[in-house]
Amino acid sequence: MKKGRRQRPWRLFTGIITFIVLYMYANFQGGFVSWFLFYTFVAVLIYEVIMVSVLLRHVVVEREVADQQLFTGQGNRITLHIHTGVIPVLWLRVIDQLPHSLRQAKEYERLIFLGWRRNVTITYEVVKLPRGEHRWEEVRLESGDLLGFWSRTITCKSSSEVIVFPRVESIQFWSIQSSHPLGSQQTRRPLQEDMSNLRGIRDYVHGDRLSRIDWKAVARVGNLKTKEFSTLENQRYLFLLDCEMTNYRTEQGLELFEEGVTLIASLAQYLLKQRQPTGLILHGETSSLPQLGEGHFSSMLRALARVTPTATLPFSRALQQLTQVQRLGGLTIIVVTTQNHPEIIEQFARLRQLYGSVVWYHLVDSQQGHATMVHHTSLTTSSGIQYFPVQPGQVGRVLQGGAWNAVGS
């Protein structure tokens, strides 16, 4: 579909007046010069009429994207194939409208001289794509006559879509096992790990507990090694991401939201690789119950790629609704939010009573002091809630070496 911009009417009026004046001048004056001027103008007028009639009338534009699925921070190559039709276009200005979701220049512009060529290919790069769904829709083309008397601009529809998944951090080991796995208190929640079944050993990572170090292996190989235990198969995990619009109005708030999305994507990939059923709730948008399989992870990634902090439903209402649904045995709820008021913490405690385990990843900005995080740590520990603060740019450090590293960071 092409849409053209209408030319100003004064140009047509000026051409008609000039034609009449030159014709009258040639009739009354006579001679070679006057008629030469008249016929020259007629030739130019015929050329202009032809160009107005056919220029850019049969242009075809096709857009080609190198990759339709990317991860945050990667770049993409965009190629435009333009066929100008039968009448050659001497010059052409190409303006490709970039998606509004890209936080950079709003358009790509290039001026090219075609000569007698009727086909041209333009390629440009878009770097560091942010997470989200980006759609290219329109290409504007502008050209004109050789003498520069007029120009025409048309808009060609050429849709292309690129989905950018959130960044996924590599996790070597992650556990939310209680610090007293055989503790003195009874619990309805099954243990996260079977401490009697040693699965293997791995390299020590800063943040691992000393009780997990395999000293026999250390003496044998000379490097620190950490024990890994088998995980019970009946454990399920459900992620709950806070998408309430009022919590992410600032630039730093949006950065925290991206950290939360990255955290969930990274943990979901790790848990599904460990054959642990994993689900996702994006309050106000979508939800999925804990499942297994690569297809399920792909659907979770797509949901996380599209999610935006635009929910009008209060996050506290979403937590309240979660307490009213049918409970799943052996469910660990992992909450990612910026909120920390007492009502939210009370709802976390209520969820722990219903489901058995709640993990709270608290998205905190750099202005919140260490004392505030220590206060929340002591408050949630007394309620049986596992609390891990996450600051901007610290997701990789929080996840590296397991959840226990988050406590010590």
C-alpha positions as CSV (number, residue, x, y, z in Angstrom):
1,M,0.0,0.0,0.0
2,K,1.4,3.4,-1.0
3,K,0.3,6.8,0.1
4,G,1.5,9.9,-1.7
5,R,1.8,13.5,-0.7
6,R,-0.1,16.0,-2.8
7,Q,1.9,18.8,-4.4
8,R,1.2,22.5,-3.8
9,P,-1.4,23.9,-6.3
10,W,0.6,27.0,-7.0
11,R,3.1,25.1,-9.0
12,L,0.5,24.0,-11.5
13,F,-0.9,27.5,-11.6
14,T,2.6,28.9,-12.3
15,G,3.2,26.4,-15.1
16,I,-0.1,27.4,-16.8
17,I,0.6,31.1,-16.5
18,T,4.2,30.6,-17.9
19,F,2.9,28.6,-20.9
20,I,0.3,31.4,-21.7
21,V,2.9,34.2,-21.4
22,L,5.5,32.4,-23.6
23,Y,2.9,31.6,-26.2
24,M,1.7,35.2,-26.4
25,Y,5.2,36.5,-26.5
26,A,6.1,34.1,-29.4
27,N,3.0,35.1,-31.3
28,F,3.4,38.9,-30.9
29,Q,7.3,39.1,-31.0
30,G,8.0,36.3,-33.5
31,G,11.5,35.3,-34.3
32,F,13.7,32.4,-33.5
33,V,14.5,33.2,-29.9
34,S,10.9,33.6,-28.8
35,W,9.7,30.4,-30.4
36,F,12.8,28.6,-29.1
37,L,11.9,29.6,-25.6
38,F,8.3,28.5,-26.1
39,Y,9.1,25.0,-27.5
40,T,11.8,24.5,-24.9
41,F,9.3,25.2,-22.2
42,V,6.8,22.9,-23.9
43,A,9.4,20.1,-23.9
44,V,10.2,20.7,-20.2
45,L,6.4,20.8,-19.5
46,I,5.9,17.5,-21.2
47,Y,8.7,15.9,-19.2
48,E,7.3,17.3,-16.0
49,V,3.8,16.0,-16.8
50,I,5.2,12.5,-17.5
51,M,7.2,12.5,-14.3
52,V,4.3,13.7,-12.3
53,S,2.1,10.9,-13.8
54,V,4.4,7.9,-13.4
55,L,7.2,8.7,-10.9
56,L,7.1,6.4,-7.9
57,R,3.7,5.0,-9.0
58,H,4.9,1.4,-9.3
59,V,7.6,1.3,-6.5
60,V,7.9,-2.0,-4.6
61,V,9.7,-2.1,-1.3
62,E,10.6,-5.3,0.6
63,R,12.2,-5.3,4.0
64,E,14.4,-8.2,5.2
65,V,15.6,-8.7,8.8
66,A,18.6,-10.9,9.4
67,D,17.2,-12.3,12.7
68,Q,13.7,-12.4,13.9
69,Q,14.6,-13.6,17.4
70,L,17.4,-12.1,19.5
71,F,18.5,-11.5,23.0
72,T,18.8,-8.2,24.8
73,G,21.9,-6.2,23.7
74,Q,22.3,-7.9,20.4
75,G,22.2,-6.1,17.1
76,N,20.3,-6.8,13.8
77,R,20.8,-6.1,10.2
78,I,18.0,-4.6,8.2
79,T,18.0,-4.8,4.3
80,L,15.6,-2.8,2.1
81,H,15.0,-4.1,-1.5
82,I,13.5,-1.3,-3.7
83,H,12.2,-1.7,-7.2
84,T,11.4,1.7,-8.8
85,G,9.4,0.5,-11.8
86,V,9.7,1.2,-15.6
87,I,10.6,4.9,-15.4
88,P,14.1,5.4,-14.0
89,V,14.4,7.5,-10.8
90,L,17.5,9.7,-10.8
91,W,17.6,10.3,-7.1
92,L,15.8,8.8,-4.1
93,R,15.6,9.7,-0.4
94,V,14.8,6.6,1.7
95,I,13.5,7.1,5.2
96,D,12.8,3.9,7.2
97,Q,10.6,4.5,10.2
98,L,12.1,2.7,13.3
99,P,9.8,1.2,15.9
100,H,8.7,3.4,18.7
101,S,9.9,0.8,21.1
102,L,13.5,1.4,20.2
103,R,15.0,4.0,22.5
104,Q,17.2,5.6,19.9
105,A,16.9,7.5,16.6
106,K,13.3,7.4,15.3
107,E,14.3,6.9,11.6
108,Y,17.0,5.8,9.3
109,E,17.6,8.2,6.3
110,R,19.7,7.8,3.3
111,L,20.0,9.7,-0.1
112,I,21.0,7.7,-3.1
113,F,21.6,8.5,-6.8
114,L,20.3,5.7,-9.0
115,G,21.1,6.9,-12.5
116,W,19.4,4.4,-14.8
117,R,19.2,1.6,-12.2
118,R,15.7,0.3,-11.4
119,N,16.7,-1.9,-8.4
120,V,18.6,-0.9,-5.3
121,T,19.4,-2.6,-2.0
122,I,20.1,-0.7,1.2
123,T,21.5,-2.3,4.4
124,Y,21.9,-0.8,7.8
125,E,22.6,-2.0,11.3
126,V,20.5,-1.5,14.5
127,V,22.7,-2.0,17.6
128,K,21.9,-3.0,21.2
129,L,18.3,-3.8,20.8
130,P,16.3,-3.6,24.0
131,R,14.0,-6.3,25.3
132,G,10.6,-6.3,23.7
133,E,8.6,-6.8,20.5
134,H,9.7,-4.4,17.8
135,R,7.7,-3.9,14.6
136,W,8.8,-2.0,11.5
137,E,5.8,-0.8,9.5
138,E,6.5,2.0,6.9
139,V,9.2,3.2,4.5
140,R,9.0,6.7,3.2
141,L,10.4,7.4,-0.3
142,E,11.0,10.8,-1.8
143,S,12.1,11.7,-5.3
144,G,11.6,14.5,-7.9
145,D,12.3,15.7,-11.3
146,L,15.8,16.5,-12.7
147,L,15.3,20.2,-12.6
148,G,14.1,20.3,-9.0
149,F,10.7,22.0,-9.7
150,W,8.8,19.5,-7.6
151,S,9.1,16.3,-5.5
152,R,6.9,13.5,-4.5
153,T,6.8,11.6,-1.2
154,I,5.1,8.2,-0.8
155,T,4.7,5.8,2.1
156,C,5.1,2.1,1.5
157,K,3.8,-0.5,3.9
158,S,6.4,-3.2,4.7
159,S,5.9,-5.0,8.0
160,S,8.6,-6.8,9.8
161,E,8.7,-8.0,13.4
162,V,11.6,-8.8,15.7
163,I,11.2,-10.2,19.2
164,V,14.0,-9.6,21.6
165,F,14.2,-11.9,24.6
166,P,15.5,-10.9,28.0
167,R,19.1,-11.5,28.9
168,V,19.7,-14.9,30.5
169,E,22.5,-15.3,33.0
170,S,24.3,-18.6,33.3
171,I,23.8,-20.2,36.7
172,Q,26.1,-23.0,37.9
173,F,24.2,-23.7,41.1
174,W,21.1,-22.4,42.8
175,S,19.4,-23.6,46.0
176,I,16.9,-22.2,48.5
177,Q,17.5,-25.0,51.0
178,S,16.9,-24.1,54.6
179,S,20.0,-23.5,56.6
180,H,18.7,-26.3,58.9
181,P,17.6,-29.1,56.5
182,L,16.9,-31.5,59.3
183,G,15.6,-28.7,61.6
184,S,13.7,-29.1,64.8
185,Q,10.5,-27.6,63.5
186,Q,7.9,-29.6,61.4
187,T,7.0,-28.3,58.0
188,R,4.5,-29.2,55.3
189,R,7.1,-28.2,52.7
190,P,9.2,-31.0,51.2
191,L,13.0,-30.5,51.3
192,Q,14.5,-28.8,48.2
193,E,17.4,-31.2,48.2
194,D,18.0,-34.8,49.2
195,M,21.0,-34.5,51.5
196,S,21.4,-38.2,51.6
197,N,21.9,-38.5,47.8
198,L,25.1,-37.0,46.6
199,R,24.8,-36.2,42.9
200,G,28.4,-35.0,42.3
201,I,30.9,-32.3,42.9
202,R,31.7,-29.0,41.1
203,D,34.2,-26.2,41.4
204,Y,33.8,-24.0,44.4
205,V,32.1,-20.7,43.8
206,H,32.4,-17.7,46.1
207,G,29.3,-17.8,48.4
208,D,29.1,-21.6,48.7
209,R,28.7,-22.7,52.3
210,L,31.8,-24.3,53.9
211,S,29.7,-27.3,55.0
212,R,29.3,-28.2,51.3
213,I,33.0,-28.4,50.6
214,D,34.2,-31.9,49.7
215,W,37.6,-32.0,51.6
216,K,38.5,-35.4,50.2
217,A,38.2,-34.1,46.7
218,V,40.2,-31.0,47.7
219,A,43.0,-33.1,48.9
220,R,42.9,-35.2,45.8
221,V,42.9,-32.5,43.1
222,G,44.2,-29.5,45.0
223,N,41.3,-27.2,44.2
224,L,38.2,-26.4,46.3
225,K,35.2,-28.6,45.3
226,T,31.6,-28.3,46.4
227,K,29.1,-31.1,46.9
228,E,25.9,-31.2,44.8
229,F,22.9,-33.1,46.0
230,S,19.9,-34.5,44.1
231,T,16.8,-32.4,44.1
232,L,13.5,-34.0,44.9
233,E,11.2,-34.2,41.9
234,N,8.0,-33.1,43.6
235,Q,9.0,-29.5,44.0
236,R,7.3,-26.9,41.8
237,Y,8.2,-23.2,41.3
238,L,6.0,-20.3,40.5
239,F,7.4,-16.9,39.6
240,L,5.3,-13.8,40.3
241,L,6.6,-10.5,38.8
242,D,5.3,-7.2,40.0
243,C,4.1,-5.2,36.9
244,E,2.3,-2.4,38.7
245,M,2.8,0.8,36.7
246,T,3.2,3.1,39.7
247,N,6.4,1.2,40.8
248,Y,8.4,1.9,37.7
249,R,7.8,5.5,36.6
250,T,11.4,6.6,36.8
251,E,14.3,5.7,34.6
252,Q,15.9,3.7,37.5
253,G,12.6,2.0,38.1
254,L,12.5,0.8,34.5
255,E,16.1,-0.5,35.0
256,L,15.0,-2.4,38.1
257,F,12.1,-3.9,36.1
258,E,14.6,-5.2,33.5
259,E,16.7,-6.7,36.2
260,G,13.6,-8.5,37.5
261,V,12.8,-9.9,34.1
262,T,16.4,-11.1,33.6
263,L,16.4,-12.7,37.0
264,I,13.2,-14.7,36.3
265,A,14.4,-15.8,32.8
266,S,17.7,-17.0,34.2
267,L,16.2,-18.9,37.1
268,A,13.5,-20.4,34.9
269,Q,16.1,-21.7,32.5
270,Y,18.1,-23.3,35.3
271,L,15.1,-24.9,37.0
272,L,13.7,-26.4,33.8
273,K,17.2,-27.8,33.0
274,Q,17.0,-29.4,36.4
275,R,13.7,-31.0,35.5
276,Q,11.8,-28.8,38.0
277,P,8.2,-27.7,36.9
278,T,8.2,-23.9,36.6
279,G,5.3,-21.5,36.1
280,L,4.9,-17.7,35.7
281,I,2.4,-15.1,36.7
282,L,2.8,-11.6,35.2
283,H,0.1,-9.9,37.2
284,G,-2.4,-8.0,35.0
285,E,-1.1,-9.8,31.8
286,T,-0.6,-13.6,31.7
287,S,0.0,-16.7,33.7
288,S,1.0,-20.3,33.3
289,L,1.0,-23.1,35.8
290,P,4.2,-25.1,36.5
291,Q,5.2,-27.3,33.6
292,L,8.2,-28.9,32.0
293,G,9.8,-28.9,28.5
294,E,11.7,-26.6,26.1
295,G,8.4,-25.5,24.6
296,H,7.2,-24.2,27.9
297,F,10.4,-22.3,28.4
298,S,10.1,-20.7,25.0
299,S,6.5,-19.6,25.9
300,M,7.8,-18.1,29.1
301,L,10.6,-16.3,27.3
302,R,8.1,-14.8,24.8
303,A,5.9,-13.6,27.7
304,L,8.9,-12.1,29.4
305,A,9.9,-10.4,26.2
306,R,6.5,-8.7,25.8
307,V,5.8,-7.8,29.4
308,T,5.8,-4.1,30.3
309,P,5.2,-2.4,33.7
310,T,1.8,-1.1,32.7
311,A,-0.6,-3.1,35.0
312,T,-3.2,-1.0,36.8
313,L,-4.2,-3.8,39.1
314,P,-2.4,-3.3,42.5
315,F,0.2,-5.9,43.1
316,S,-1.3,-6.5,46.6
317,R,-4.5,-7.5,44.9
318,A,-2.7,-10.1,42.8
319,L,-1.1,-11.6,45.9
320,Q,-4.5,-11.7,47.5
321,Q,-6.0,-13.5,44.6
322,L,-3.2,-16.0,44.7
323,T,-4.2,-17.0,48.3
324,Q,-7.7,-17.8,46.9
325,V,-6.8,-20.3,44.1
326,Q,-6.4,-24.0,44.5
327,R,-3.2,-24.9,46.2
328,L,-0.5,-27.0,44.6
329,G,1.5,-29.4,46.8
330,G,5.3,-28.7,47.1
331,L,5.0,-25.2,45.5
332,T,7.7,-22.5,46.0
333,I,6.5,-19.0,45.1
334,I,9.3,-16.7,44.0
335,V,8.2,-13.1,44.1
336,V,10.1,-10.3,42.3
337,T,8.9,-6.8,43.3
338,T,10.1,-3.4,44.4
339,Q,7.4,-3.1,47.1
340,N,8.3,-3.6,50.7
341,H,5.5,-2.1,52.8
342,P,4.2,-4.2,55.8
343,E,1.0,-5.2,54.0
344,I,3.0,-6.9,51.3
345,I,5.2,-8.7,53.8
346,E,2.1,-9.9,55.7
347,Q,0.8,-11.4,52.4
348,F,4.1,-13.1,51.8
349,A,3.7,-14.7,55.3
350,R,0.2,-15.8,54.4
351,L,1.4,-17.4,51.1
352,R,4.1,-19.2,53.1
353,Q,1.4,-20.7,55.4
354,L,-0.6,-21.8,52.4
355,Y,2.1,-23.1,50.1
356,G,5.0,-23.8,52.3
357,S,7.8,-21.6,50.8
358,V,8.1,-18.0,49.6
359,V,11.3,-16.5,48.2
360,W,11.4,-12.7,47.9
361,Y,13.7,-11.0,45.4
362,H,13.5,-7.4,46.4
363,L,14.4,-4.9,43.6
364,V,16.1,-2.0,45.4
365,D,17.6,1.1,43.9
366,S,21.1,2.3,44.8
367,Q,19.8,5.0,47.1
368,Q,18.4,2.4,49.6
369,G,21.1,1.8,52.2
370,H,22.5,-1.4,53.6
371,A,20.7,-0.8,56.9
372,T,17.3,-1.0,55.1
373,M,18.2,-4.3,53.5
374,V,19.4,-5.7,56.8
375,H,16.1,-4.7,58.4
376,H,14.1,-6.6,55.7
377,T,16.4,-9.6,56.1
378,S,15.8,-9.8,59.8
379,L,12.1,-9.1,59.4
380,T,11.5,-11.8,56.7
381,T,13.7,-14.4,58.5
382,S,11.5,-14.2,61.5
383,S,8.5,-14.8,59.2
384,G,10.2,-17.8,57.4
385,I,10.5,-15.8,54.1
386,Q,13.8,-16.0,52.2
387,Y,14.8,-12.5,51.3
388,F,17.4,-11.5,48.6
389,P,18.0,-7.9,47.7
390,V,18.8,-7.1,44.0
391,Q,20.3,-3.8,43.0
392,P,20.7,-2.5,39.4
393,G,23.4,-4.4,37.5
394,Q,23.7,-7.0,40.3
395,V,21.6,-9.9,38.9
396,G,24.6,-11.8,37.7
397,R,26.3,-11.5,41.0
398,V,23.2,-12.4,43.0
399,L,22.7,-15.6,40.9
400,Q,26.3,-16.6,40.6
401,G,27.0,-19.4,43.1
402,G,23.4,-19.8,44.1
403,A,20.9,-18.0,46.2
404,W,23.2,-18.2,49.3
405,N,25.6,-15.8,47.5
406,A,22.8,-13.3,47.4
407,V,22.6,-13.3,51.2
408,G,26.2,-12.6,51.6
409,S,26.5,-9.9,48.9
